[in-house]
Amino acid sequence: MVVAWGERHHGHHLAPLQATHEVIDWRPEVPRADRVKVKEHTCDCRATFYELCRAGGLMFVRRTHRLRGVATVHESPWALSGRVEALWLRLLIGSAR
């Protein structure tokens, strides 16, 4: 598939938040690695979007919230891939936020 210049990949949209859900331990972003690879992301058409990231042999979820031109970034705890991939799935289906 060829993507035209300026065309963005449309990411996932989160399912509605379930009444009983896990509260993710969001922490302020701290630069810990030279390079971070974004494996998946939610659509950035909303004020808050999420990225599933890998760096330094670990994974984490990055949350970016934009308000009036200011972006605030938080991260979930960094952990082994299986644990964070399961958290990512819970985030997508609305059982974590």
N, C-alpha and C positions, 0 to 999 in steps of 0.2 A: 504494500500500500504506500502510495506517495502522498505526503502531507504538504499542502501548499504553504508557501511562506506566510507567516502570521497566523496560521491556523493552529489552535491549541488542542491538545488531547483532553477530552472531557472526562473527568474522573468520576468516581463513585459518588452517589448521594447517600447520606446516612438515613437509615430507617428512623421513624419517630422513636423518641426516647420512651422506654418502657417504664411503667409506674415504679416497679422495683428494679433498680439498676445499681451497678457497681460505680462508685465514685473514684475516678482515676486520680492518683497522687501526682498532680501536675506540679512541676518545679520550674523555676526560672531557667531559661536556656543558659548553659555554660559551655563555652567552646572546649571540647576535649580531644578532638581529632582533627588532623590536617584536612581530611576529606570525608564527606558524608555522602553516601549513595541513597537516593530516594528510590525505594522499590515500588511503592504504590502511593496513590494520593487520592483524596476526595476532591470533588469539584471546587474550584475557587470562586464560584459564582456567589457564594454566601460570604458573610462577614467573617465567619470562622471556618477554617479548613484544616485538614489533618494530613500528615505524611508518615508513612511507614519507612523508617530509616535504618541503615546499617553503617556502622563505623567501628573500627578497632576490634573486630570480631564479635561485637554485640549489636543488639537492635534496640530501638526505642521508637515511640510515636511522638512526633512534633506537632504541636497545635499552634496555629497562627490566627490571631484575632485582629481584624482591622477595624478601626473606628476613626472617622474624620482624618484619614490619611496617615494615622499612626498604627504601626503593626506591633503587637505584643506577642512574644513567642515563649511558649512553655514546652517542656518535655516530660514524658513519662519516665519512670526509672529505666535505666539501661539494664538489659538482661539478655540471657541466651535466647536465640531465635525462636524456639518453640513456644516459650512463654509469651514473648511479645507478639508473635503471629496470632496466638490465641486471643490476646488482648485486642489486637487490630480487628479480628472477626467480631468480638463482642461490641466494639465501638461501632462497626458498620451495621450490625443488626439491632442496635439500640439498647443493648443490655449493659452498656458501660458508657460513661461520658465524663 
